[in-house]
Amino acid sequence: MKYKDYYATLGVDKKASADEIKKAYRKLARKYHPDVSKEKNAKEKFQDVSEAYETLKDAERKAAYDQLGSHQAGQDFRPPPDWEQQFNQGDFHFEDVDLADLFAGLGGGRGGGFAGARGGRARRDMPIPGEDFEVTAQITLEQAYHGTMLELNLQIPEYDDQGRLRRIPRNFKARIPPGVADGERLRLRGQGGKGANGGRDGDLYINVKLLPHRLYRVTGRDLYLDLPLAPWEAVLGTSVELPTLAGTVRLKIRPGTQAGQQLRLAGRGLPKPGQEGDLYAIVQIAVPSTVADKEKELYTELSKASTFNPRSHFEAEDRSETGAH
């Protein structure tokens, strides 16, 4: 039996994670698919990539492959003496099969046997998993808060009975759960590309993107809202109506509230059991751009009567610097 270096075929290290192996396969499968590729020997390379992935994506097959040891690609070899006893419970002759047939027949570890391997199943008949696809869905913050149902109209590449790649229009309905965060990835199992030769169908991944909102800024599941206050509201205190995604609430403003202060409303952000976000109202002192004569008169009286100096800390710094000289 001749050795095939499945790791080299996918261009990954032997310590590569399952996710790294999957990403490498998807990249090469797109590159070498014979119906779309212009690469030389694309069909053979596509088959090699599919064969390698079919073995390395399965944890038990991968473990069995790793125990074959390291050899040069194309080198004749025999598995270690105890390999057959560990992974095969029946009579088997390694000379009968290609390495691809060996792992195609391996049923996932002990007890799986090599049923079907004796038949010398051709590599082109190996199960090929369907490709996973990703789409980005833009939703409003209100949809993210309450949850929504999306209708997606996509062109999904699929193989026909002759193995030719065609783009087939498909409609999907995807439920977006309440509290989904920006950048969250939702999975629709089995809704991706169709598998070949009995391979499983791929998955469809939806990457959620929140559209900008006129009032709120979003960080994770927390929301931030600018809260303008008139100078007298910040000084004297008041209560204001504050919009939230669940409706208007009344918020008490304490006397002496400062600009930039964050007023937290717990649990008023994006919902998720045990991980509810909060709403932060960021205080801003709003100054009128124009004032009537009476207002100007009152401001003038206030400036004469008040001893408040918002820049007193400047003077303290100036004195310390003067003393240093």
Rosetta blueprint (number, residue, H / E / L):
1 M L
2 K E
3 Y L
4 K L
5 D L
6 Y H
7 Y H
8 A H
9 T H
10 L H
11 G L
12 V L
13 D L
14 K L
15 K L
16 A L
17 S L
18 A H
19 D H
20 E H
21 I H
22 K H
23 K H
24 A H
25 Y H
26 R H
27 K H
28 L H
29 A H
30 R H
31 K H
32 Y H
33 H L
34 P L
35 D L
36 V L
37 S L
38 K L
39 E L
40 K L
41 N L
42 A H
43 K H
44 E H
45 K H
46 F H
47 Q H
48 D H
49 V H
50 S H
51 E H
52 A H
53 Y H
54 E H
55 T H
56 L H
57 K L
58 D L
59 A H
60 E H
61 R H
62 K H
63 A H
64 A H
65 Y H
66 D H
67 Q L
68 L L
69 G L
70 S L
71 H L
72 Q L
73 A L
74 G L
75 Q L
76 D E
77 F L
78 R L
79 P L
80 P L
81 P L
82 D L
83 W H
84 E H
85 Q H
86 Q H
87 F H
88 N L
89 Q L
90 G L
91 D L
92 F L
93 H L
94 F H
95 E H
96 D H
97 V L
98 D L
99 L H
100 A H
101 D H
102 L H
103 F H
104 A H
105 G H
106 L L
107 G L
108 G L
109 G L
110 R L
111 G L
112 G L
113 G L
114 F L
115 A L
116 G L
117 A L
118 R L
119 G L
120 G L
121 R L
122 A L
123 R H
124 R H
125 D H
126 M L
127 P L
128 I E
129 P L
130 G L
131 E L
132 D L
133 F E
134 E E
135 V E
136 T E
137 A E
138 Q E
139 I E
140 T L
141 L H
142 E H
143 Q H
144 A H
145 Y H
146 H H
147 G L
148 T E
149 M E
150 L E
151 E E
152 L E
153 N E
154 L E
155 Q E
156 I E
157 P E
158 E E
159 Y E
160 D L
161 D L
162 Q L
163 G L
164 R L
165 L E
166 R E
167 R E
168 I E
169 P E
170 R E
171 N E
172 F E
173 K E
174 A E
175 R E
176 I E
177 P L
178 P L
179 G L
180 V L
181 A L
182 D L
183 G L
184 E L
185 R E
186 L E
187 R E
188 L E
189 R L
190 G L
191 Q L
192 G L
193 G L
194 K L
195 G L
196 A E
197 N L
198 G L
199 G L
200 R L
201 D L
202 G L
203 D L
204 L E
205 Y E
206 I E
207 N E
208 V E
209 K E
210 L E
211 L L
212 P L
213 H L
214 R L
215 L L
216 Y E
217 R E
218 V E
219 T E
220 G L
221 R L
222 D E
223 L E
224 Y E
225 L E
226 D E
227 L E
228 P E
229 L E
230 A L
231 P H
232 W H
233 E H
234 A H
235 V H
236 L H
237 G L
238 T E
239 S E
240 V E
241 E E
242 L E
243 P E
244 T E
245 L L
246 A L
247 G E
248 T E
249 V E
250 R E
251 L E
252 K E
253 I E
254 R L
255 P L
256 G L
257 T L
258 Q L
259 A L
260 G L
261 Q L
262 Q E
263 L E
264 R E
265 L E
266 A L
267 G L
268 R L
269 G L
270 L L
271 P L
272 K L
273 P L
274 G L
275 Q L
276 E L
277 G L
278 D L
279 L E
280 Y E
281 A E
282 I E
283 V E
284 Q E
285 I E
286 A L
287 V L
288 P L
289 S L
290 T L
291 V L
292 A L
293 D H
294 K H
295 E H
296 K H
297 E H
298 L H
299 Y H
300 T H
301 E H
302 L H
303 S H
304 K H
305 A H
306 S L
307 T L
308 F L
309 N L
310 P L
311 R L
312 S H
313 H H
314 F H
315 E H
316 A H
317 E H
318 D H
319 R H
320 S H
321 E H
322 T H
323 G H
324 A H
325 H L
